[in-house]
Amino acid sequence: MTELEGFRTPQQDRSRQSFERVLEAAIEILGEEGFEQLTLASVSQRAGVSTGAIYGRVRGKEDLLDAARMRILERVERQQAEMLAGIRAGRLPFDALVPQMVGALGEFLKAQANLLRPLMSRAPSNPAVSSVGKRSFRKLEEGWSAILLEHRADIGHPRPEHAVHACFSLAYAAFARYLGLGSAADVAGEGDWDELKHDLGEMGLLFLRHCLPR
């Protein structure tokens, strides 16, 4: 895991295993109950590790949160790579591929939303978390775009890279808004999720297939 200020890496196997339980407990609480319900006491109880042992590794709740966030981001990177590999293995024709990819992006973000919200709220104030978050986002965008750009012959836009990037950016922003990620918490849940996925997929396909003259 990327090193963080305020986090002391366990050196012994027993200590590492103990802190692994602490991190997993913190991640579970974040996902199930949110940031406000996460305390060192709740983590200690769930992990079966004393609060004193936790303080032996971190200075407090914020440092533990940062360590958990880094673990989440690293896990998210692996999961998004698996998602993209599964889409590529499906070898769908272009007209089916674009809606599939847009929908898969939405479902991936939805599945991670409870964990991504506290990550995004903290990232601006922590350079290490922010750096890993941006890296994860770039990998997702690049991997997603690369699959569509394998079908250049099917893209009618004169600037395929620009068009694919625009489709990703629009879909990501719309899904993030619906899910209340980042600064969009006040409008979370507006509209119908399935319709949103369908409409974004259709719009993306039409935009990539047919380009009006400028």
Z-matrix of the N, CA and C atoms (Angstrom, degrees):
N
C 1 1.457
C 2 1.522 1 109.63
N 3 1.342 2 116.76 1 142.66
C 4 1.460 3 121.74 2 178.05
C 5 1.515 4 110.34 3 -57.10
N 6 1.337 5 116.78 4 136.12
C 7 1.452 6 120.24 5 -178.22
C 8 1.526 7 111.07 6 -70.81
N 9 1.325 8 115.40 7 142.39
C 10 1.452 9 122.07 8 179.41
C 11 1.510 10 109.76 9 -125.01
N 12 1.332 11 115.33 10 148.80
C 13 1.456 12 119.81 11 172.87
C 14 1.525 13 108.87 12 -64.52
N 15 1.313 14 116.58 13 136.29
C 16 1.458 15 120.50 14 178.37
C 17 1.513 16 114.40 15 86.79
N 18 1.333 17 116.96 16 2.90
C 19 1.458 18 120.93 17 179.69
C 20 1.519 19 109.60 18 -117.99
N 21 1.322 20 116.39 19 126.64
C 22 1.457 21 121.74 20 -179.69
C 23 1.525 22 108.96 21 -105.65
N 24 1.323 23 116.39 22 114.56
C 25 1.460 24 121.50 23 -176.44
C 26 1.524 25 110.54 24 -67.57
N 27 1.352 26 118.40 25 125.79
C 28 1.468 27 120.76 26 177.14
C 29 1.527 28 110.62 27 -63.35
N 30 1.330 29 116.63 28 140.17
C 31 1.467 30 121.21 29 -177.74
C 32 1.527 31 112.55 30 -99.33
N 33 1.310 32 117.35 31 -31.49
C 34 1.465 33 120.45 32 -177.32
C 35 1.522 34 110.39 33 -93.86
N 36 1.355 35 115.81 34 150.92
C 37 1.457 36 120.60 35 -178.07
C 38 1.517 37 111.92 36 -57.49
N 39 1.307 38 116.48 37 -44.09
C 40 1.466 39 120.11 38 -178.40
C 41 1.525 40 111.14 39 -62.88
N 42 1.326 41 116.24 40 -40.92
C 43 1.461 42 120.13 41 178.96
C 44 1.516 43 111.42 42 -67.71
N 45 1.341 44 116.34 43 -38.95
C 46 1.460 45 119.87 44 178.41
C 47 1.522 46 111.12 45 -64.29
N 48 1.330 47 116.53 46 -42.64
C 49 1.459 48 119.74 47 178.89
C 50 1.525 49 111.15 48 -63.89
N 51 1.322 50 115.48 49 -39.00
C 52 1.461 51 120.19 50 178.67
C 53 1.524 52 110.58 51 -63.23
N 54 1.352 53 116.46 52 -43.80
C 55 1.454 54 118.29 53 -178.00
C 56 1.525 55 111.46 54 -74.32
N 57 1.330 56 117.89 55 -25.93
C 58 1.459 57 120.35 56 173.38
C 59 1.525 58 109.51 57 -60.49
N 60 1.330 59 116.72 58 -41.89
C 61 1.467 60 119.78 59 178.31
C 62 1.520 61 110.39 60 -64.40
N 63 1.323 62 116.40 61 -37.22
C 64 1.468 63 120.59 62 178.33
C 65 1.530 64 110.31 63 -62.93
N 66 1.336 65 117.11 64 -47.24
C 67 1.461 66 120.79 65 -179.94
C 68 1.528 67 111.14 66 -62.63
N 69 1.325 68 116.28 67 -44.01
C 70 1.466 69 119.62 68 -179.48
C 71 1.526 70 110.47 69 -64.51
N 72 1.320 71 117.29 70 -38.83
C 73 1.461 72 120.58 71 177.86
C 74 1.528 73 110.48 72 -63.71
N 75 1.319 74 116.89 73 -43.10
C 76 1.469 75 121.01 74 178.97
C 77 1.520 76 110.60 75 -62.48
N 78 1.328 77 117.27 76 -42.99
C 79 1.463 78 121.46 77 -180.00
C 80 1.529 79 110.53 78 -64.47
N 81 1.326 80 116.52 79 -41.86
C 82 1.467 81 120.11 80 178.93
C 83 1.529 82 110.90 81 -62.10
N 84 1.308 83 117.03 82 -44.07
C 85 1.468 84 120.28 83 -179.08
C 86 1.521 85 110.60 84 -66.00
N 87 1.325 86 117.45 85 -41.32
C 88 1.467 87 120.47 86 176.97
C 89 1.522 88 110.79 87 -58.94
N 90 1.325 89 116.27 88 -44.95
C 91 1.454 90 120.37 89 -177.99
C 92 1.510 91 113.82 90 -70.00
N 93 1.325 92 117.03 91 -35.54
C 94 1.463 93 121.21 92 -175.19
C 95 1.525 94 112.77 93 -88.16
N 96 1.330 95 116.94 94 -38.15
C 97 1.460 96 120.27 95 -169.23
C 98 1.529 97 114.47 96 -124.29
N 99 1.326 98 116.99 97 -15.30
C 100 1.452 99 119.37 98 177.47
C 101 1.514 100 113.33 99 93.14
N 102 1.325 101 113.50 100 173.67
C 103 1.455 102 122.06 101 -174.45
C 104 1.528 103 112.95 102 -59.81
N 105 1.318 104 116.43 103 -42.82
C 106 1.463 105 119.84 104 -172.38
C 107 1.530 106 112.57 105 -64.81
N 108 1.325 107 117.13 106 -28.83
C 109 1.461 108 120.29 107 -176.84
C 110 1.524 109 113.16 108 -87.98
N 111 1.318 110 116.66 109 -4.59
C 112 1.462 111 119.19 110 -179.21
C 113 1.521 112 109.78 111 -86.25
N 114 1.322 113 115.39 112 119.41
C 115 1.463 114 122.15 113 175.21
C 116 1.527 115 107.62 114 -132.97
N 117 1.315 116 116.32 115 162.01
C 118 1.460 117 118.43 116 176.65
C 119 1.525 118 110.67 117 -62.48
N 120 1.335 119 116.33 118 -33.53
C 121 1.469 120 119.50 119 178.92
C 122 1.530 121 110.92 120 -65.46
N 123 1.350 122 116.99 121 -43.33
C 124 1.465 123 119.49 122 -179.42
C 125 1.524 124 110.98 123 -67.70
N 126 1.321 125 116.74 124 -37.43
C 127 1.461 126 120.72 125 177.37
C 128 1.522 127 110.17 126 -66.60
N 129 1.323 128 116.06 127 -43.49
C 130 1.459 129 121.47 128 179.58
C 131 1.522 130 111.21 129 -58.24
N 132 1.331 131 115.40 130 -45.24
C 133 1.463 132 120.07 131 -178.36
C 134 1.523 133 111.04 132 -65.05
N 135 1.329 134 117.24 133 -45.28
C 136 1.457 135 120.11 134 -177.13
C 137 1.527 136 111.87 135 -69.86
N 138 1.317 137 117.01 136 -36.70
C 139 1.466 138 120.91 137 -176.91
C 140 1.516 139 112.64 138 -82.58
N 141 1.326 140 116.93 139 -17.30
C 142 1.456 141 119.69 140 -175.57
C 143 1.515 142 112.22 141 70.36
N 144 1.329 143 115.84 142 33.86
C 145 1.467 144 122.61 143 -179.08
C 146 1.525 145 107.56 144 -127.79
N 147 1.322 146 117.21 145 138.88
C 148 1.460 147 120.10 146 -177.85
C 149 1.523 148 110.80 147 -67.34
N 150 1.324 149 115.83 148 151.79
C 151 1.473 150 119.62 149 176.61
C 152 1.524 151 110.07 150 -63.02
N 153 1.332 152 117.33 151 -30.97
C 154 1.461 153 120.16 152 177.76
C 155 1.523 154 111.32 153 -62.31
N 156 1.346 155 116.07 154 -38.97
C 157 1.461 156 119.80 155 178.42
C 158 1.525 157 110.93 156 -66.88
N 159 1.339 158 116.05 157 -35.84
C 160 1.470 159 119.59 158 177.85
C 161 1.526 160 110.14 159 -66.09
N 162 1.325 161 115.86 160 -43.38
C 163 1.467 162 119.58 161 178.60
C 164 1.532 163 111.52 162 -65.04
N 165 1.309 164 115.81 163 -18.77
C 166 1.455 165 118.48 164 175.78
C 167 1.522 166 112.97 165 -72.11
N 168 1.333 167 116.52 166 -14.26
C 169 1.466 168 121.51 167 -178.70
C 170 1.522 169 113.41 168 -113.36
N 171 1.321 170 117.28 169 -29.72
C 172 1.463 171 120.65 170 -179.35
C 173 1.526 172 109.65 171 -133.49
N 174 1.335 173 115.55 172 160.52
C 175 1.462 174 119.23 173 -179.27
C 176 1.522 175 112.89 174 -81.58
N 177 1.316 176 116.76 175 -19.95
C 178 1.451 177 119.67 176 -178.92
C 179 1.517 178 111.61 177 173.47
N 180 1.338 179 115.79 178 -167.71
C 181 1.463 180 121.87 179 -174.85
C 182 1.523 181 112.23 180 -58.35
N 183 1.327 182 117.94 181 -44.10
C 184 1.466 183 120.03 182 -176.57
C 185 1.525 184 111.66 183 -61.98
N 186 1.330 185 116.46 184 -40.74
C 187 1.465 186 118.93 185 178.97
C 188 1.526 187 111.29 186 -67.59
N 189 1.327 188 116.53 187 -38.02
C 190 1.463 189 119.80 188 176.53
C 191 1.527 190 110.22 189 -64.50
N 192 1.332 191 116.20 190 -41.08
C 193 1.460 192 120.05 191 177.62
C 194 1.522 193 111.50 192 -60.61
N 195 1.313 194 115.76 193 -42.38
C 196 1.466 195 119.12 194 179.95
C 197 1.526 196 111.06 195 -63.97
N 198 1.333 197 117.17 196 -41.42
C 199 1.460 198 120.48 197 177.71
C 200 1.528 199 110.40 198 -63.20
N 201 1.338 200 116.82 199 -41.22
C 202 1.465 201 120.81 200 178.39
C 203 1.526 202 110.59 201 -65.84
N 204 1.333 203 116.57 202 -40.34
C 205 1.462 204 120.40 203 179.83
C 206 1.523 205 111.48 204 -63.38
N 207 1.327 206 115.91 205 -40.31
C 208 1.461 207 118.81 206 177.84
C 209 1.530 208 110.49 207 -63.02
N 210 1.316 209 116.43 208 -41.49
C 211 1.468 210 120.16 209 178.40
C 212 1.532 211 110.32 210 -63.43
N 213 1.331 212 116.66 211 -41.67
C 214 1.460 213 120.68 212 179.37
C 215 1.525 214 110.55 213 -61.80
N 216 1.318 215 116.95 214 -46.29
C 217 1.459 216 120.52 215 -178.69
C 218 1.522 217 112.04 216 -62.12
N 219 1.327 218 115.95 217 -40.98
C 220 1.462 219 119.44 218 179.01
C 221 1.532 220 110.36 219 -65.61
N 222 1.327 221 116.59 220 -36.10
C 223 1.463 222 121.15 221 177.67
C 224 1.526 223 110.73 222 -69.93
N 225 1.335 224 116.30 223 -40.01
C 226 1.454 225 121.27 224 178.60
C 227 1.526 226 110.52 225 -60.65
N 228 1.331 227 116.71 226 -40.44
C 229 1.464 228 120.17 227 178.38
C 230 1.529 229 111.19 228 -58.86
N 231 1.318 230 116.61 229 -43.71
C 232 1.468 231 119.61 230 179.62
C 233 1.523 232 110.83 231 -64.92
N 234 1.328 233 116.37 232 -41.65
C 235 1.459 234 120.26 233 -177.43
C 236 1.519 235 111.81 234 -68.49
N 237 1.334 236 116.82 235 -37.31
C 238 1.460 237 117.26 236 179.35
C 239 1.529 238 110.94 237 -70.80
N 240 1.329 239 116.94 238 -32.06
C 241 1.468 240 119.82 239 175.32
C 242 1.538 241 110.08 240 -64.46
N 243 1.334 242 116.88 241 -40.00
C 244 1.464 243 120.64 242 178.02
C 245 1.524 244 110.87 243 -65.98
N 246 1.335 245 116.65 244 -40.14
C 247 1.462 246 120.82 245 178.64
C 248 1.528 247 110.73 246 -60.15
N 249 1.329 248 116.35 247 -48.18
C 250 1.459 249 120.75 248 -177.95
C 251 1.531 250 111.18 249 -66.16
N 252 1.331 251 116.63 250 -38.00
C 253 1.462 252 119.94 251 178.15
C 254 1.528 253 110.80 252 -63.61
N 255 1.320 254 116.29 253 -38.07
C 256 1.464 255 120.13 254 177.99
C 257 1.516 256 112.40 255 -65.47
N 258 1.345 257 116.41 256 -40.00
C 259 1.465 258 120.12 257 178.03
C 260 1.521 259 110.07 258 -64.28
N 261 1.328 260 116.82 259 -46.37
C 262 1.465 261 120.51 260 -178.64
C 263 1.541 262 110.33 261 -61.82
N 264 1.309 263 116.86 262 -39.08
C 265 1.467 264 120.46 263 -178.41
C 266 1.524 265 111.98 264 -65.89
N 267 1.348 266 116.66 265 -23.07
C 268 1.459 267 120.06 266 -179.55
C 269 1.518 268 114.14 267 -70.50
N 270 1.338 269 116.98 268 -22.13
C 271 1.472 270 122.94 269 177.27
C 272 1.535 271 112.50 270 49.31
N 273 1.311 272 115.94 271 48.04
C 274 1.465 273 120.40 272 -179.98
C 275 1.527 274 110.85 273 -74.68
N 276 1.329 275 117.72 274 150.77
C 277 1.462 276 120.05 275 171.21
C 278 1.526 277 109.64 276 -66.45
N 279 1.315 278 116.38 277 157.42
C 280 1.460 279 121.45 278 -170.77
C 281 1.525 280 112.91 279 -55.40
N 282 1.334 281 117.31 280 -44.24
C 283 1.462 282 119.69 281 -175.91
C 284 1.530 283 112.46 282 -65.53
N 285 1.319 284 117.42 283 -25.11
C 286 1.466 285 120.84 284 174.50
C 287 1.521 286 111.46 285 -91.27
N 288 1.326 287 115.47 286 -28.29
C 289 1.467 288 120.39 287 -175.97
C 290 1.523 289 112.68 288 -66.54
N 291 1.327 290 117.01 289 -44.80
C 292 1.473 291 119.40 290 -175.06
C 293 1.528 292 111.38 291 -61.21
N 294 1.358 293 119.64 292 -53.43
C 295 1.467 294 118.16 293 176.93
C 296 1.532 295 113.20 294 -59.13
N 297 1.348 296 116.31 295 -36.56
C 298 1.462 297 120.03 296 178.63
C 299 1.523 298 110.94 297 -61.83
N 300 1.319 299 116.57 298 -43.32
C 301 1.459 300 120.38 299 -178.02
C 302 1.520 301 111.82 300 -68.81
N 303 1.322 302 116.24 301 -39.51
C 304 1.467 303 119.48 302 177.68
C 305 1.523 304 109.86 303 -64.47
N 306 1.325 305 116.94 304 -45.99
C 307 1.463 306 120.39 305 178.71
C 308 1.511 307 112.69 306 -63.03
N 309 1.328 308 116.70 307 -40.20
C 310 1.464 309 120.41 308 179.68
C 311 1.522 310 110.98 309 -65.05
N 312 1.331 311 117.03 310 -38.43
C 313 1.463 312 120.39 311 176.11
C 314 1.517 313 110.48 312 -60.75
N 315 1.331 314 116.50 313 -44.99
C 316 1.460 315 119.87 314 179.47
C 317 1.517 316 112.36 315 -62.75
N 318 1.331 317 117.19 316 -46.27
C 319 1.462 318 120.19 317 -179.04
C 320 1.518 319 111.85 318 -65.74
N 321 1.329 320 116.51 319 -35.10
C 322 1.459 321 119.81 320 177.23
C 323 1.525 322 110.56 321 -63.16
N 324 1.331 323 116.88 322 -47.69
C 325 1.463 324 120.58 323 179.35
C 326 1.529 325 111.20 324 -64.22
N 327 1.321 326 116.56 325 -38.75
C 328 1.463 327 120.01 326 179.34
C 329 1.520 328 111.29 327 -63.07
N 330 1.338 329 116.39 328 -41.61
C 331 1.464 330 120.76 329 -179.54
C 332 1.517 331 111.92 330 -65.49
N 333 1.340 332 116.81 331 -28.21
C 334 1.462 333 121.54 332 -177.07
C 335 1.529 334 112.54 333 -99.29
N 336 1.337 335 118.31 334 -1.81
C 337 1.465 336 121.42 335 -167.26
C 338 1.519 337 113.78 336 -57.98
N 339 1.338 338 117.55 337 -43.43
C 340 1.466 339 119.57 338 -177.29
C 341 1.524 340 112.18 339 -61.96
N 342 1.319 341 116.72 340 -29.51
C 343 1.462 342 120.41 341 178.89
C 344 1.525 343 111.54 342 -89.65
N 345 1.333 344 117.07 343 -30.69
C 346 1.459 345 119.56 344 -178.70
C 347 1.535 346 112.34 345 -72.40
N 348 1.330 347 117.58 346 -30.50
C 349 1.468 348 119.12 347 -178.31
C 350 1.527 349 112.14 348 -58.97
N 351 1.346 350 119.36 349 -53.47
C 352 1.473 351 117.97 350 178.76
C 353 1.523 352 112.65 351 -66.29
N 354 1.321 353 117.88 352 -26.41
C 355 1.464 354 120.12 353 176.58
C 356 1.515 355 110.47 354 -65.34
N 357 1.312 356 115.59 355 -48.49
C 358 1.454 357 120.37 356 -176.59
C 359 1.520 358 112.05 357 -67.41
N 360 1.325 359 116.51 358 -31.43
C 361 1.467 360 119.17 359 179.91
C 362 1.520 361 111.65 360 -70.45
N 363 1.330 362 117.24 361 -28.50
C 364 1.467 363 121.55 362 -176.31
C 365 1.526 364 112.66 363 -93.57
N 366 1.319 365 116.74 364 -28.18
C 367 1.462 366 120.36 365 -171.82
C 368 1.525 367 114.92 366 -53.29
N 369 1.355 368 119.66 367 -42.29
C 370 1.468 369 118.23 368 -177.55
C 371 1.527 370 114.50 369 -60.15
N 372 1.323 371 117.53 370 -24.67
C 373 1.464 372 120.02 371 -176.87
C 374 1.525 373 113.48 372 -99.70
N 375 1.349 374 117.01 373 0.48
C 376 1.455 375 119.96 374 -179.19
C 377 1.523 376 109.62 375 -132.74
N 378 1.325 377 118.37 376 106.87
C 379 1.465 378 121.19 377 -175.65
C 380 1.526 379 113.65 378 -58.17
N 381 1.333 380 118.21 379 -37.57
C 382 1.466 381 120.13 380 -178.37
C 383 1.519 382 111.05 381 -66.72
N 384 1.330 383 117.07 382 -46.66
C 385 1.460 384 121.19 383 178.37
C 386 1.526 385 109.89 384 -64.42
N 387 1.325 386 116.51 385 -42.42
C 388 1.465 387 121.32 386 -179.77
C 389 1.522 388 110.94 387 -61.50
N 390 1.327 389 116.37 388 -42.09
C 391 1.465 390 120.74 389 -178.31
C 392 1.531 391 111.44 390 -63.12
N 393 1.327 392 116.34 391 -45.71
C 394 1.462 393 119.98 392 179.79
C 395 1.531 394 110.12 393 -67.72
N 396 1.344 395 117.24 394 -37.95
C 397 1.455 396 120.79 395 177.92
C 398 1.522 397 112.03 396 -61.93
N 399 1.331 398 116.54 397 -44.14
C 400 1.465 399 120.10 398 178.79
C 401 1.523 400 111.10 399 -65.79
N 402 1.330 401 116.30 400 -38.33
C 403 1.461 402 119.79 401 177.70
C 404 1.522 403 110.65 402 -62.44
N 405 1.335 404 116.51 403 -43.02
C 406 1.457 405 121.27 404 179.72
C 407 1.523 406 110.57 405 -63.02
N 408 1.335 407 116.43 406 -42.94
C 409 1.467 408 120.79 407 179.48
C 410 1.529 409 110.51 408 -62.99
N 411 1.333 410 116.94 409 -44.10
C 412 1.470 411 120.38 410 -179.78
C 413 1.531 412 111.00 411 -62.19
N 414 1.333 413 116.64 412 -40.95
C 415 1.464 414 119.62 413 179.23
C 416 1.524 415 110.94 414 -63.42
N 417 1.330 416 116.30 415 -40.25
C 418 1.457 417 120.06 416 178.64
C 419 1.524 418 110.28 417 -64.17
N 420 1.333 419 116.62 418 -48.42
C 421 1.461 420 119.94 419 -178.86
C 422 1.528 421 111.31 420 -63.06
N 423 1.332 422 116.27 421 -45.11
C 424 1.469 423 119.58 422 -178.27
C 425 1.524 424 111.84 423 -65.54
N 426 1.337 425 116.45 424 -42.87
C 427 1.459 426 119.61 425 179.60
C 428 1.515 427 112.26 426 -66.40
N 429 1.324 428 116.49 427 -41.71
C 430 1.469 429 122.30 428 178.84
C 431 1.520 430 109.72 429 -62.93
N 432 1.327 431 116.45 430 -46.35
C 433 1.466 432 121.27 431 -178.15
C 434 1.520 433 111.40 432 -66.48
N 435 1.331 434 116.44 433 -38.55
C 436 1.461 435 119.93 434 -177.14
C 437 1.521 436 111.57 435 -60.22
N 438 1.326 437 117.33 436 -36.93
C 439 1.461 438 120.22 437 -179.72
C 440 1.528 439 110.21 438 -64.30
N 441 1.339 440 116.68 439 -44.90
C 442 1.464 441 118.87 440 179.73
C 443 1.520 442 111.81 441 -68.39
N 444 1.318 443 116.86 442 -35.69
C 445 1.462 444 119.68 443 -178.51
C 446 1.529 445 112.48 444 -72.15
N 447 1.315 446 117.45 445 -9.89
C 448 1.465 447 120.43 446 170.88
C 449 1.531 448 110.77 447 -71.03
N 450 1.333 449 115.92 448 -11.65
C 451 1.474 450 122.36 449 -178.84
C 452 1.531 451 110.18 450 -113.94
N 453 1.321 452 117.03 451 41.19
C 454 1.467 453 120.79 452 -177.91
C 455 1.526 454 112.38 453 -54.93
N 456 1.308 455 117.31 454 -35.69
C 457 1.459 456 120.46 455 -177.47
C 458 1.527 457 112.28 456 -63.07
N 459 1.331 458 116.34 457 -21.75
C 460 1.465 459 120.75 458 -179.50
C 461 1.525 460 112.72 459 -93.32
N 462 1.311 461 117.78 460 -7.46
C 463 1.467 462 121.91 461 -177.23
C 464 1.521 463 109.27 462 -92.60
N 465 1.345 464 116.54 463 122.13
C 466 1.450 465 120.76 464 -177.89
C 467 1.507 466 114.58 465 -86.74
N 468 1.306 467 117.40 466 -13.51
C 469 1.461 468 120.83 467 -178.95
C 470 1.526 469 109.73 468 -69.21
N 471 1.349 470 117.53 469 137.25
C 472 1.470 471 119.01 470 -179.22
C 473 1.523 472 113.73 471 -68.28
N 474 1.326 473 117.10 472 -14.28
C 475 1.473 474 121.55 473 178.09
C 476 1.530 475 107.50 474 -123.98
N 477 1.324 476 117.33 475 81.53
C 478 1.472 477 120.38 476 -174.30
C 479 1.523 478 114.09 477 -56.15
N 480 1.339 479 117.58 478 -44.49
C 481 1.468 480 119.90 479 -179.21
C 482 1.528 481 111.14 480 -60.51
N 483 1.329 482 115.81 481 -43.88
C 484 1.472 483 120.04 482 178.62
C 485 1.528 484 110.44 483 -62.19
N 486 1.320 485 116.64 484 -44.19
C 487 1.458 486 120.51 485 -176.62
C 488 1.527 487 111.53 486 -64.35
N 489 1.326 488 116.80 487 -44.16
C 490 1.467 489 120.65 488 179.71
C 491 1.527 490 110.29 489 -65.60
N 492 1.340 491 116.56 490 -42.19
C 493 1.465 492 120.02 491 177.23
C 494 1.527 493 110.60 492 -60.12
N 495 1.338 494 117.12 493 -41.79
C 496 1.464 495 120.58 494 -179.88
C 497 1.525 496 111.03 495 -63.46
N 498 1.337 497 116.77 496 -40.89
C 499 1.469 498 120.20 497 178.40
C 500 1.524 499 111.41 498 -62.42
N 501 1.330 500 116.17 499 -44.14
C 502 1.460 501 119.77 500 179.04
C 503 1.530 502 110.32 501 -63.08
N 504 1.329 503 116.63 502 -47.75
C 505 1.465 504 121.02 503 -176.27
C 506 1.522 505 111.35 504 -61.47
N 507 1.333 506 116.61 505 -43.41
C 508 1.460 507 120.48 506 179.81
C 509 1.523 508 111.18 507 -64.68
N 510 1.335 509 116.28 508 -46.77
C 511 1.465 510 119.59 509 -178.72
C 512 1.520 511 110.80 510 -64.77
N 513 1.325 512 117.03 511 -45.04
C 514 1.467 513 120.58 512 -179.37
C 515 1.522 514 110.43 513 -60.46
N 516 1.335 515 116.55 514 -45.86
C 517 1.468 516 120.10 515 -178.19
C 518 1.522 517 111.53 516 -63.68
N 519 1.336 518 116.58 517 -41.19
C 520 1.458 519 119.92 518 -179.36
C 521 1.525 520 111.48 519 -67.38
N 522 1.315 521 116.72 520 -41.97
C 523 1.464 522 119.97 521 178.36
C 524 1.531 523 110.67 522 -66.61
N 525 1.330 524 116.50 523 -42.50
C 526 1.469 525 120.01 524 179.44
C 527 1.521 526 110.57 525 -61.18
N 528 1.321 527 116.78 526 -39.85
C 529 1.465 528 120.84 527 178.50
C 530 1.525 529 110.38 528 -62.82
N 531 1.321 530 116.62 529 -47.06
C 532 1.462 531 120.11 530 -179.28
C 533 1.523 532 111.27 531 -62.05
N 534 1.324 533 116.60 532 -39.06
C 535 1.468 534 121.77 533 -174.99
C 536 1.525 535 112.90 534 -85.78
N 537 1.338 536 117.52 535 -4.57
C 538 1.466 537 120.14 536 178.47
C 539 1.506 538 113.11 537 72.48
N 540 1.328 539 116.65 538 34.53
C 541 1.463 540 120.02 539 178.76
C 542 1.521 541 109.69 540 -88.78
N 543 1.311 542 116.90 541 146.12
C 544 1.452 543 120.95 542 179.78
C 545 1.509 544 111.30 543 68.41
N 546 1.326 545 117.16 544 -126.94
C 547 1.469 546 121.44 545 -175.59
C 548 1.521 547 112.43 546 -93.50
N 549 1.338 548 117.95 547 11.65
C 550 1.462 549 120.83 548 -173.62
C 551 1.527 550 113.25 549 -100.32
N 552 1.309 551 117.92 550 19.10
C 553 1.471 552 120.21 551 -174.38
C 554 1.525 553 112.93 552 -60.96
N 555 1.328 554 117.41 553 -31.01
C 556 1.469 555 120.01 554 -174.78
C 557 1.526 556 113.31 555 -75.19
N 558 1.341 557 117.58 556 -11.78
C 559 1.467 558 119.84 557 179.51
C 560 1.530 559 111.48 558 -118.04
N 561 1.306 560 117.29 559 14.50
C 562 1.465 561 121.05 560 -177.53
C 563 1.522 562 111.04 561 -60.53
N 564 1.332 563 115.90 562 140.16
C 565 1.452 564 121.79 563 173.65
C 566 1.508 565 115.98 564 81.75
N 567 1.325 566 118.94 565 5.23
C 568 1.462 567 120.35 566 179.39
C 569 1.529 568 110.06 567 -73.56
N 570 1.337 569 116.98 568 132.20
C 571 1.450 570 121.31 569 178.96
C 572 1.518 571 112.59 570 89.47
N 573 1.328 572 115.76 571 -171.75
C 574 1.463 573 122.78 572 -177.98
C 575 1.519 574 109.44 573 -106.57
N 576 1.318 575 117.17 574 126.63
C 577 1.469 576 121.97 575 -174.69
C 578 1.527 577 112.05 576 -62.37
N 579 1.316 578 117.69 577 -47.92
C 580 1.458 579 120.11 578 -177.67
C 581 1.529 580 111.51 579 -64.98
N 582 1.325 581 116.64 580 -38.71
C 583 1.463 582 119.67 581 176.99
C 584 1.517 583 110.92 582 -65.41
N 585 1.324 584 116.32 583 -38.95
C 586 1.460 585 120.06 584 178.92
C 587 1.527 586 110.39 585 -60.60
N 588 1.317 587 116.76 586 -47.48
C 589 1.466 588 120.04 587 178.92
C 590 1.528 589 111.14 588 -60.66
N 591 1.316 590 115.85 589 -45.98
C 592 1.464 591 120.10 590 -178.64
C 593 1.527 592 110.80 591 -62.21
N 594 1.326 593 116.67 592 -48.82
C 595 1.460 594 120.39 593 -176.86
C 596 1.525 595 112.00 594 -63.88
N 597 1.317 596 116.95 595 -41.81
C 598 1.466 597 119.90 596 179.06
C 599 1.527 598 110.68 597 -65.34
N 600 1.323 599 117.00 598 -38.02
C 601 1.454 600 120.25 599 177.75
C 602 1.522 601 111.78 600 -64.49
N 603 1.342 602 116.51 601 -44.13
C 604 1.458 603 120.31 602 179.21
C 605 1.526 604 111.23 603 -66.04
N 606 1.326 605 116.73 604 -42.47
C 607 1.465 606 119.97 605 179.60
C 608 1.521 607 111.02 606 -63.69
N 609 1.329 608 116.00 607 -41.83
C 610 1.454 609 119.65 608 179.05
C 611 1.514 610 111.91 609 -61.89
N 612 1.330 611 116.17 610 -43.00
C 613 1.461 612 120.23 611 -179.60
C 614 1.520 613 111.03 612 -64.70
N 615 1.327 614 117.33 613 -45.77
C 616 1.463 615 120.52 614 179.95
C 617 1.521 616 111.31 615 -63.01
N 618 1.320 617 116.84 616 -40.56
C 619 1.462 618 120.21 617 -179.94
C 620 1.527 619 110.95 618 -64.41
N 621 1.318 620 117.07 619 -42.76
C 622 1.452 621 120.47 620 -178.28
C 623 1.547 622 111.18 621 -73.02
N 624 1.307 623 116.79 622 -35.74
C 625 1.464 624 120.92 623 -176.49
C 626 1.530 625 112.14 624 -75.45
N 627 1.331 626 116.67 625 -42.40
C 628 1.459 627 120.98 626 -170.25
C 629 1.522 628 109.78 627 -127.14
N 630 1.314 629 115.43 628 120.15
C 631 1.458 630 120.65 629 -179.75
C 632 1.525 631 109.45 630 -114.47
N 633 1.337 632 117.71 631 118.42
C 634 1.455 633 120.83 632 176.77
C 635 1.526 634 109.57 633 -73.70
N 636 1.329 635 118.23 634 146.07
C 637 1.464 636 119.43 635 177.39
C 638 1.509 637 111.54 636 -63.08
N 639 1.338 638 116.26 637 144.45
C 640 1.459 639 120.87 638 -177.82
C 641 1.520 640 109.66 639 -91.70
